[in-house]
Amino acid sequence: MPTVVHPYRPVGPVLVRASTTTGAVDTPPPAGTALDELAWLATHWSRPELRDAVSLASPDLAARMHQLLTEGAASARAVHRAVTAITSYLARWQRRATPFGMFVGVTAVTIGPADARIGDRHTAVARADADWLTRVVDQLELDRALRRTLMVVANSGGVVRDGRFIVAARPAPGQRSPGPVRDLSTRCTRPVRLALACAATPVGFDDLVAQLAAQLAPTAPSTIEAMVHGLIDGQVLITNLRPPMTAVDPLSHVLAILRDAGEHLPDRRGVIDQLGEIDAQLRRHNKEADPGQQAALRAVAEKLMVAVVPPAAEPPLAVDVRLDATVSLPQRILDEAAAAAGVLLRVTTQPFGSHAWLDYHARFRARYGPGALVGVRDLVADSGLGYPPGYLGAPRARPAWRMLTERDAYMLALMQKAMRDGADEILLTDADIEALTVGDPTAVVPPARLELGVCVHATSTEAINRGHLELRITAAPRTHTSMAGRFAYLLDAADRDRLNQTYAAGQSRDVILAQVSFPPRRVHNENVTRVGRHTARVVSVGEHPDGEVISIDYLAVTADADQLYLIHAPTGRRVIAYVPNALAAVQMPPLARFLAEVGDARTAVFGPLDLGAAARTLPYAPRIRYRHTVLAPARWWLTTADLTAANPAGDADTWDKALDRWRRHWHVPARVIVCHGELRLPINVDEPADRRQLDTRLRRAGRLELREDAPIDRGGWIDRPAEFVIPMTLTTPVARPLPDTATIGWTHRPGASAVIHARLIGNPARFDDLLTEHLPAFADSLTDLGTLRWWANRHRDMIRLDADQHLSLYFRLAGPAAYGAVAARLGQFADDLHARGLPNELVLAAYHEQPSRYGHSPTAAEGVFAADTTAAIAQLRLAEQTGISGQALAAVSLAEIAAGLAPDPAVGYRTLLKDLKGHTEPADRALSDLARELACPAGEFARLRASAEGEAVLAAWEARRQVLRAYSAVLGAEGAPPGVLRTLLREHHHRALGVDPAFERQTNHLARAVALRYLSPAGHR
């Protein structure tokens, strides 16, 4: 049986997030009156810990509760709504480990025998809420006298487009959803360009005005100052009054800036003193150990904050909790989690990167060539490739479909077998994992670091120490983000350092590790993205940095055949960028997301177990386990129609009975987690109050996902819901040497260039006819118009397989003046093809030279393209006329290319053997024999010389060999791009046989056989 390798090891501190309460859910009275429910609310609201937690999480609900319990004249509907809301909070608090605010606490775990001692003196750590502080800064920043004391910097998230400087509008505080991207634009006049240049790094407001005045004389300084104020208003310039995400304590940051300016602004002394009092109150709060005293200090702070700026909806404080706990886990649990993480990665449906990034990588190579070094800003601009599919503002939409693969079919078969056998669980074997593996696992580049969230279920610590336990995966965040980083500021210095070291684990000293810092698209999310500075290197996007940063202008992207790389252009070093929080991708500015993703975009995609394109829609999926770990819980889809179907007659059966019938049919347990959007609500379906929760949410949504929850006794060892976040790194780091890089080549645009690039779109089955019967004669007819040479290639999008295929035609002209006449002739040619019933849709496109792929002499390279096109056409004609296999002919032709490019044919054959090793598949034995026979030097290509078409092939090969020798000499003088032979071999296959990777690997196998034949003593040439 095959053995699955587990490539990861746990590193750094393990964090535990646990509920701050252990009390059982006291459900409201079933079918109670409004008075009964009101009494239930009063009982629970009298608990200070619940009142404090809910007040911080939802001030609106807290205000409603106060109104209900003090005014006493509420409708039954209002009371019931409050009961539903409070019940929901209680359920999450007492049954989940991942709420927020006062509901959950965090601490580091020690490694050793299982132990869990959790006290009740948890320490709340309070900060100014992001929405409240943004309102404060917005008001302060309106003071133009204050602005003159501040530092400003150009908005690094802005772009210049169509003569305007464009930034994403800063979201309004209190906004619940970021909504669509809203741009602010400013005319990019000379004064604005000068201001952007002068403020590329932070500069004082008055200093900026002085610098601009010196360069814009005789413009009045007052006019320049007004312009700078306008740039601040338009968010082109950002002041240092706005704290970056690396500032853990944003209020202290703002206060320090104001105090520096205060001596010049006596009229601001009042607000400075108010903020100083709030800051002092919060500092006292965060040092206080007694929870009761902390609550009193928070109440005072909130009153002070409301006096400065009343909050709109969110509370003025953001609170995290440091758990009063000592928790220890055995190493075996961490090793079990590492094995599960390795399995998740092994069975990923996207082992070579997401489909969006595969598409982007392919387009990068097609547009710029391998090794091309493209500035990040140029790349993501609309004049470049833009952002990958699925990004905000991307030019291409993310594909909404996915094909059913063999991996998906195998997963479906496992589920069907489990259901046939009446099993509620699939236990994956190593053989199953092999069958669920997509692609060659040895070719996969795994992410260097990842994190896994797990729950540990056992009845006692003794059971854990005996190995009687179960792990359930609860989170598998994207590998460029970090759940642990979100709470790092709550850890002690030693654990913070250990966590920070995990980001660089296994990386070469030549690599630059950089934290990407940015304001999120929703202000409130700053409460979870403000995580401090985790490394000395920071890439700051759209904020005023608090220290030295790596400028985005110094970052570039390059690619080789397999990977994309983020490069620090001045030093040529690889940059690994990461985001030390787990913010959802849609909440990130697209530029920040791009920087964090691009460098590892082609590594395997890590995430929750993917059931497959079809299985994820099944009404039921059984639990899936590997060893002691539940990779995916059992899952059911519940719709309103399901309950209607359970009660088709519409008789007296209640909704409860219909639900019970559905549960019996699908064997749904009592404890489940309701999932809808971001909602994760644990319920007990046997409890009437929880059933009402389910009914309410099902009526709203129409369709809900239910996941099985762990039995209630499984958390007994720790006495409450708890989740562990485990950072991991590769046991054996993967070396990723950077490709040799080159500058971007010249772009020839339609209408005014010396190269015409035309695409003939249509049925690829007709491309051979176009190449052999129509294009050569047409190209010959263009010589009188100044066409110097022509070449062709076939194109097929291997990522978007449903995209149209086309023939790319290239014509090198004597000069741009000939473009119009040749283009007109192309139009006539397309008309003729249309009349003949052949592909004729014609598109004129830009032609991008690629020095990183072909070298810096386009003339020499194009000579090879033209000669190879002639050879491919001759081979197609020979195959059609004589029946000789075109694939065998192409194999010999590949060997001839290698011989022509090398200083000595034997060197070329050996290079071919090396370059094509690992890029082959076995071919038919008869084809191998034929290829060796065609190449037989002793017979001087006797079989080819037997026909006129064969003589034409030999003549084309000889002409190409001469051109290749000249090209080789040019490359030898300037330095050959890496992989140039491999490129020429692939392109010949495309011209002669088409774009089919599997077929190409078979042809490569034949070409290696030919090369070995040539290198044998009997085959020496």
ABEGO torsion letter per residue (X at the ends): XBBBBBABBBBEBBBBBBBABABBBBBBBBGBBAAAAAAAAAAAAABAAAAAAAAAABAAAAAAAAAAAAAGBBBAAAAAAAAAAAAAAAAAAAABAABBEAABBBBBBBBEBBBBBBBABBBBBBBBBAAAAAAAAAAAAABAAAAAABBBBBBAABBBBGGBBBBBBBBBBGBABAEBBBBBBBBBBAAAAAAAAAAABBBBAAAAAAAAAAAAOABBAAAAAAAAAAAAAAGABBBAABBBAABABAAAAAAAAAAAAAAABAAAAAAAAAAAAAAAAAAAAAABABAAAAAAAAAAAAAAAAAABBBAABBABBBBBBBBBBBBBBAAAAAAAAAAAAAAAAABABAAEBAAAAAAAAAAAAAAEBGBBBBAAAAABAABAEBBBGBBGBABBBBABBBBBAAAAAAAAAAAAAAAAGBABBBBBAAAAAAABBEBAAABBBBABBBBBBBBBBABAAAAAAGBBBBBBABBBBAABBAAAAAAAABBAAAAAAAAAAAABGBBAABBBBBBBBBBABAAAAAAABAEBABABBBBBGBBBABBBBBAAABBBBBBAABBBBBBAAAGBBBBBBBABABBAAABBAAAAAAAAAAAAABBBBBBBBAEAAAAABABBBBBBBEABBABBBBBBBBAAAAAAABAAGBABBAAAAAAAAAAAAGBBABBBBBBEABBBBBBAABAAAAAAAAAAAAAAGBBBBBBBBBAAAAAAAGBBBBBBBBBBBABBBBBBBBBBBBBBBBBBBGABABBBBBBBEBAAAAAAAAAAAAAAAAAAAAAAGBABBBBBBBBBAABAABBBBBBBBBBBABAAAAAAAAAAAAAAAAAAAAAGBBABBBBBBBBBBAAAAEABAAAAAAAAAAAAAAAAAAAAAAAAAGBBAAAAAAAAAAAAAAAABABAAAAAAAAAAAABGABBBBBAAAAAAAAAAABAAAGGAAAAABAAAAAAAAAAAAAAAAAAAAAAAAAAAEBBBGAAAAAAAAAAAAAAEBBAAAAAAAAAAAAAAAAAAABAAABX
